[in-house]
Amino acid sequence: MVELLFWPALIAYGEAAVAFVGASRRPALAGRLGTWGIRIGWLAQTALLAAQAARADGFPWASWAGSLNLFVWLVVSGYLIWGCRARYRLLGLGVAPLAFALLALARVGGGTGIGSESHYSNLFLVLHVGLVLAAFAGFTLAAGLAGLYLWQERRLKSRSASVLRTSVPSLATLDELGGRLIAVALPALTLGIGVGFLRLRSNGGGIDALMAVTIVTWLVYGAFLVLRYGAGWRGRRAAYLALVGFALVLAVRLGLPVTHFS
């Protein structure tokens, strides 16, 4: 019964992805259809997560697939804070297809079911998994803003006629918002990593491949903030670095089943 809630979410995210593709030609209609698809998908996924939480004995998203399900919800939740505004709708071009693909992958891995009991404590999972996933959601949205920045910059330089048909925030606004998201997300990742290392120190064990890549991700985004606020990096260089960091985020998210929650 719980997994039946998965299908409305997946279908709605898929509809939103298709609608946003057409937003560059008919921005008003397609944008509204995409926005409502995201909203309906989020409501259905929220119901799914609530049902999982109600029926699970412990933290229901402790597995790789379960954490992927939660990650999708966090990304969409962050997008809904300001992504439904007309100027930011095209950010859905990155969010909706990603939500659709990763939610489907979570379903294949069993992350939309009840889940099994974990040998980790609930408090540790809430702090460690919750903080790390929240940080990665922030980095994902920052990458979407970086991609939108590069796309809009290219259109402006080529003097594309479509610039007049689509409403997009200014380049300065996209650049500033992306930097702020990373500045907020990095402390959350720092705390999440710290909780993980405290448990590792108390229980013993070594650093696996996932932890190593997560640390590299932290270093990349730390370098982003240093270069941005210390060396004055703005615009295209900052956008490219944000996308490099996001590539590492994807590696960490999709690399989880190999080493970590096993």
N, C-alpha and C positions, 0 to 999 in steps of 0.2 A: 504493500500500500504506500509506504514512504517513497519508493522509487517512482511511483506514478506521478509525483509532483515534479520529477525531473523533466518530463517531456514538455509541459507548457513553457518551462524556462528555456529549454534548448530551442524550441520552435520560435519563441519570441526573440531570442538573441539572433537566430538565423534570419528572421524577417528584418530585424534592425540592420544587420550587416548588409543585406541586399538593398534596403532602402537608402542607407548612407552612400552606397556606391553611386546611386542616381542623384545624390544631393548636389553634385556640381552642375547638373543640367537643369533640374527643377528643385532648387534649394528649399523653397517654402513647403511644398507638399511632401517631398521625400524626407526632408528634415523632420517634419512633424511625425511622419510614419516611423522613422527611425527612433525618435525620442520615445514614442509610446511603446515601441517594441522593447526598448531598454527598460522602461518603467515596468511593463508587465512581466518581463523576464526576471527582473529583480524581485518583484513581489512573489512570484512563483518560487524562486530560489530561496527567498527568505522563509517561506512556508516550509520548504524542504529542510532547511537547516534547523528550523524550530522543531520539526517533527523528529529529526535525528537526535537533537538535544534532549527531547522529552523521553525518547525510548531507549537511549543509550545509558549504560551503567556509569560510564566515566566520560572523559573528553572524546567526543565522537569523531574528531578529525585528526587523530593521531597518526594514521597511516599516510603514505605518500599521496594516494588518490584522494583521501579525505581532505588532506591539507590543500590539495589542488582545488577541490570544490570550494573550500573556504576562501582561498586566494582569489578566485574568480569573483566571488561575492564582494570582497573588499575592494577590488579594482572597480567594479561597477558602482559600488556605493560611493567611492571617491569621485567617480565621473558625474554621478547624479547631483553632487553638491553644486556644480556650476556648469556641467556639460549640457544641460537642457536649455540653457540660454542660446538664443539664435546665433550669436557670434561664435560659440564654442561647439556647435553641433557637429562640425566636420571632424572633431576629435573622435567622434563615434566611428569613423572609418578605421581607426586602429583598435578601439575598445571592443566594438561589437563582434568582429570576426575572431578576435583573440578570446573573448568570453565564450563564443560558440565552440571553438576548437578545443579549448582547455576543459570546458564542462563536459564535452563529449568524451574526452580522454579520461576525465575523472570517472565517468560512468563505466567505461571499459575496465578501469582498474578497481571498480567496486566502491568508489568513494561516495556514491550517492545512496548507499544502503545504510543499515543500522550501524555497521562497523563492529569490530571486536574489541575486547578489553585490552588496554595497553599495560605494559609493566612499568611505564613511567607514571609518576604522580600527576594528578590533575592540575595542581598548582604549577608544577614545572611546565607542563604542556601549555597551559593558558599563557604563562609569561613568555616562555621561549618561542613556541610556535606562533602565538598571537602577535608578539612584537616583531618577529622576523617577517611574518607575512604582511603585516601592516606596512612595514618599511618597504618591502618589495612592491606592494601595491602603489605606494607613493612614487617609487622609481619608475614603475610602468607608466603611470600617468605623465610623469616628467618626460619620459621618452616619447610619448604620444605628442606632447606639446613641442618637443624638439623636432619631431618629424613634420608637424604642421608648420613650424617656423621655416624649415628648409623648403618645404613645398611652396609656401606663400612667398618667400624671398625669391624663389626661382620664377614664379608667376609675375612678380613685380618687375624683375629685371628683363623678362622677355616681353613685358607689356601685353600680357595675355588679355583678351577681351573678357574672359571669364572672371577676371578680378571684380568687375562691376556687378556680376550676377550673384556672387557668393559673399556673405558677410563673415569676415574673419577678424579677430582682434589684431591690433597693430603688432608689428614685429617686436617692439619694445615690451609690450604687455606679455606676449608669449614667452619671451626670454626671461622676464622677471618672475613670472608665475612658475616656470619650470625650475628656476633657481631656488625659489622659496620652498617648493615641494621637496627638493633634495635636502635642503637645510633642515626641514622638519623630519624627513624620513631617516636620515643618517643617525641621529641620536637614538631613534627607536631600534634600528639595527644594532647599534652599539650595545644597548641594554639587553637585547635578545641574545647577542653573542656572549655577553658577560654572564648571563644566567646559564647558558650552555656550558661555559668553561667552569663555572662554580660547581655544577653537577659533575662534570668530568673530573675535576680535581678531587671531589669528595668520594666518588665511586670508582675512580681509576679508569683506565682506558686511554686510547691514543687518538690522534687527529686523523680522520679519514679524508677521502678526496673531496667530499662535499664541504667539510669544514674548511679545507684549504681554499677552495674556490670562493666560499663565502667571505673569507678573510681578504682575498684578492679583490672581491667586489667592494668590500668596505674601504680598501685602500684606494680604489679607483674613484669612488664617490668622495672620499676624503680629499683626494687630489683635486677633484672638481671644485670643491668649496674653497680650497686654498688658492687655486688658480683664478677662480672667479672673483673672490673678495680680496685676495692678496695681490694677484698679478693683473687684475682687471680684465680677465677673459669675459667676453660677451659674444652674443650673436652666433655665427656659424661654428666657431671653434668649440664653444660651450655646448652647442647642440650635438655636434659629432661625438664629444666626450660622453654626453648623457646617453647616446645610443650605444656606445661601446659598453658602458656600465649595464645597460639593459640586456645586451647580449649575454653578459655574465649572469644576470638575474635569470634569464631563460635557461642557461646551463644548470644553474642551481636547482631551479624548480623541476626541470625534466630529468635531472640526474639523481634526484632523491631515491628512487627505488633501487638504485645500484648498490648503495652503501649504507644509508643512514637509518631509516626507520625499519630495520630488519631484526 
